């Protein structure tokens, strides 16, 4: 019994460290976006990732069973990893150092209004496409 409790404790600590690393990496991308030596492809992907990560609205809401957490657990970390790999090592190191200083000073979490707007626009686009495809299917069925 004791070993299973310690295993759960270690797992909890590891997950907490992983979440902290993700927050730091998202903030690293935020600083890299403003770095003059970052390539445009990394800036573009980084801006999308940061806007989505800092948006108060999820693309897939968390209350949707199973799929609601997939973006938090798979999509977001994967995009952060890819965006970091697109950065030159010097830009990544400088941006990571700035992110570490940000957290050391205990500043608040930055918010992205652009990220929230982007997610709302994507949802509206999905609703419109669903509605249009339903009308098209209905017209086909009616003859």
Number of C-alpha atoms within 10 A of each C-alpha: 6 7 8 9 10 11 12 12 12 12 12 12 12 12 12 12 12 13 14 12 13 17 18 20 23 29 25 26 28 24 22 29 23 12 15 10 13 18 15 13 12 20 23 12 19 27 22 19 24 26 22 23 24 21 20 15 16 19 17 15 13 15 9 10 9 8 13 15 16 15 17 16 12 10 13 18 21 14 17 22 14 15 23 21 12 17 23 14 12 11 21 21 14 15 24 21 14 18 22 16 12 16 14 9 9 9 9 8 11 11 14 16 13 16 22 20 16 18 19 15 12 13 15 12 12 12 12 12 12 12 12 12 12 12 12 11 11 11 10 9 8 6 5
